[in-house]
Amino acid sequence: MALYTMKELLADARKKGYGIGFFNTVNLEMVRACIRAAEEANSPIIIGTAEALLEYADFDWVAPLMLEQARNARVPVAVHLDHSYQVETILRALRAGFGSVMYDGSRSDHRDNVRVSGEIVRVAKPMGVGVECELGRVGGLSDETGREDSMVYTDPLEARDFIEATGADFLAVSIGTVHGVYKSEPRLDIGLLEKIREAVDVPLVLHGGSGLSEEDFKKTIAGGISKINVFTDVILAARAALLESKDLSYIDMCRRAEEAMQDAVRAKLTLFGSAGRA
């Protein structure tokens, strides 16, 4: 099957009211687990990697792997660059053939976020590449100094002006989620999400999808979320499988971890309502 773009996949999800999972990958086992799960569920899927993960997965190795496996999949697969703060990383993804990229300017002041986001859109759009940006800030990630990001909720009117000024194709919003493992029960502001959806006419993205309840996911998708980012739940499933398989050979341990990740991804695709929509 041909390589799809995130814009193509999210247009259908938005029109029909379901969500599509995005899963970061760092190695062969993760790529294969995601695509096999999507094929089992007959679901579209988005895979990719993030700037912070490139210390584990060399870009020049993992990018061709993802793109090739996406082209060979029996279901629609899009390849996306997640959380990038450096323009050079984004340019590498554009040159490699990614269908979409994310510039995360949430650590910059608002004026710089608008300026750089707009510049990236102007470069990517003629190439047919969609651009995701973040407004507000989803907490949980740490910068190069180790300082953890604090949460800043997305302002609906600011979101409207941001999309008009930058031309961004997708907007990552902050409504109460955090990256990584939740330290307390998340409290999502669905009313805020609905106001953002009314203010902007682009697909909305939920970061920090690991650890949310089934009810949380259903409410966010009904409230306007089209793309849900998941990473921690998948790697925790792999970790549990490895701990249970410590007496096995290395190859069998890898197989068990891959199977566990495949199960975790398939469960999320089913929950998001994308199963059977390939």
N, C-alpha and C positions, 0 to 999 in steps of 0.2 A: 504494500500500500504506500502511496506517496506521502512525503513529509507534509504535515499540516502546520498551520500557524496558530498561535494562541488566539488571535483575533477571530479566526474562523470558528474555533471551538467554542469560545465564549459567546459569540453572537447567537449560536443555537441554544446554549445553556440559558442565556438571558431571555431569549424569546419564549422558551418552554418552561422556565421556572425551576431548573435544577442547578446543582453545583458541579464543578469539575475539580478534582484534586490535583494539586501540584506537589511533586515529591522531589526533594533534593537527593542527588546520588553522588557517590564518591568512588565507586568501583564497579566491576563487572557484575558482582552478585546483586547489588542494589538495582542497577539498570535492568537486569534480567528479571528480578523479582517484580518490579513495577510493571514491566511490559507483559509478563506472563499473567499477572493478576488482572490487568486490563483485558487481555484476551479471554481469560476465563469468564470475566464479568460482561464481556462484549460491551466495553465502555471506552469512551475517549479518555485520554489521560495527558497530563503535562508533566514532563520530567526536566531536570536541569541541575545546575549546581550554583553555588554562591561564592562570592569573592573570598569570604572567610574560610571556605572549605578547600580552597586551592592548595593550602599547605598539606592536605591529605591526598588530594587528587590533582596531579599535574594537568593543567588545562589542555596542553597539546596531546595528551593521551586520552583524557576522559571525554573531551568534546567530540572527536571523531567516533568514539565508541557510542555515545548517545545518539548522534545523528544517523549513524549506520543502522543501529538497532531500531530506531524510530522508523526509518524508511522500510525496513523489512517486516515491521509488525503487521498483524492482521486487523488491527483497529487503528483509528486515528490517534497519532501521537504528535504532540508539539514539543519542541525543545526551547527552553527559556533560561535566561541568565537571571538569577535571583540576587537580591541585595548586593549591589555594587556601588561603591563610593568613589572609585577612580575611573575617570573617563577612559584611560588606557585599557582597563579590563573590558569595558563595554565595546571599545573598538575591536578588541580581539574576538569577541563574540560575534560582532557584525561581520568581520572578515571570515570567520569560521562557518557562517551560514545559519546561525540561530534565528528563529522566527520572531523572537521578542526578547527584550532586555529590561531590567529594572535598574533605574537610577534612584538611589536612596539619598535624598538630600535632607532628610529629617534632622540630621545633626547640624545642618547649616542654618543661618538665619533665613527668614522667609524670602527676602529679596534674592539671595544667592540661589536658593532652591528653585525659584521661578526662573531665574536667568539660565542656570546650567541645564535644568530640565528642558527648557525651550530649545537650547542649543542642540541637545541630544536628539530631540524630536526632529529638528530640521535636518540632521544628518541621517537619521534612521528611516524617516518616512519615504524618501525617494527610493530606498532599497527594499521597500515593502515590509519593513520590520516594525512591529508594534513596541511602544514604550510604556512601561509601568512606572509610576512615581508614587511616593508616599507623602501624605500631608497629615500633620499631627505627628505623633510618634508612638509606635508600639514598643513597650518596654521589654527588657530582658536580654537584649544583646549588649555586648561590651565593645568599646572602641579599642584602638591599638594600645592605649595606656592602661586598659583593664577597667575603666570606669563604665559602670552599667547605665544604659539608657533609661531615663525616667519616662513615664507615660504622659503623653500630651494628647488629649482628645481632638479629633478632627472637627473643625468648625464648618458647617454646611455652606455658609455664604462665602467663606474663604475658599472652600473647595470649588464652588462655581467659578469664582474669579480665577483660580489656579488653572483649571481646565481650559478656560477661555484664553488665558495668557500663554499657555505652553503648548496646547494641542495634544497633550498626553492621551494615550489610547485607553489606559486602565488606571484606576486609582486605588492604592492601598490605604485603607482607613483604620483609624484607631478608635475603637468603641469599647475598650475594656479588656482585650486579650493581651497576652504577653508571650514572648518567645520562650521556648524551653519548658521546664517543669513548673507548674503552678505551685506557689507556696501556700495559697489559700484558695477557696472556691471562687472562680471567676464570676464577676457580676457584669454582664454585658448590657450596654445601653441600646436596646433595640429601637427605641423611639428616636435616638440620635441617628442611627443607621437609616431609618426611614426618611428622615429629613435630608440626609445626604443624598439618598437615592432620588428624591424629588428635585434636588438642586443641580445635579449633574447627569449628563446623558452618556455615560460611559460605564462599562462593566466595573463593578467594585470587587476588591480583593480583601480577603481576611487572612492576615498573618497570625501566627500563634494558634494554629488549629489543634495542636496536640493537647489532650487533657480536657477538652470541652465535652459536655454531655451530648447525648443524642438530641435532647430537646434544644440545647443551645444551637446545634448545627441546623436543625429544622427551622428555628426562629430566624437565624441569620440569613439562610437561603431565601426564606419567605420575605425577609426584609430587604433583599436586594443584592446579596452577595452571590457572585457567579463563580469565583475561583477561591479555593481554600488551600492554604499552604500547610503541609504536614511534613514533619521530619522527626521530631523527638519520639513520637509513638512508634515509628517504624524502627528506629535504632534501639529503642528499649526492648522491642520484641526480639530483635536479633541478639541483644545482650542476654536476655533470659534464656534463649535457646542455647547459646554458647555455654552458659553456666551449667545448664542441665546436661551438656554433651562433653564435659571436660575429660571424660575417660575415652572418648572416641579419637580416631585419627584426625589430622588437620583437615583433610578433604571432607570427611563426614561431618565435621563440625561446621565447615563452610556451607555444606548442603543443608544442614539443619537450620542454620541462621538464615539462609536464603528462603527456605520454605516458610519460616516464621514471618519474615518481612513480606513475602507474597500474601500470606493470610491477612496480615495487618492492612496492607494496601487494598486488597479486595474488599475487606470489611468497610473501609472508608468510602470506596467508590459506590458500594451498595447504599450506604447511609446517605451519601450526597445526592442520590437519585440519578446518577449517570449510568448505572448498570442497564444494559439492554438498549442503549441509545447510540451505539457505534454505527 
